[in-house]
């Protein structure tokens, strides 16, 4: 027996399943065209949007909402491809700084141009003009409630 969903439960499921399906489809394009997984794309984008294109390994893990072990493995794979470099922190030798290389910067800029174009085709038409303000308000409330940001830090760069 299936229990009926409340409208709020249906909103949750629609957002969860719709976002997951679209992300998987868009992820195929990132993999095919740029040899990047969604996680790798997000890591490079976080670095691109950070001051000096650098973050501490801990901050990067937090931005990605990854455990330190998962983040370490992700950074290692990006470093092996020459897209990032790791260096010991200048103020604390126990910390690692992760920075974009020129190759990483070039790749993430090109991938982002394509990804933004894909979003303009796939996602943006689903949001009517009258939907923008309430959906943006909801996205900001949700992000704030969860202690994350809905947009990059405008002071970065």
Beta strands, then each sheet from edge to edge (+ up, - down):
strand 1: 54-56
strand 2: 84-88
strand 3: 96-100
sheet 1: 1+ 3- 2+
end
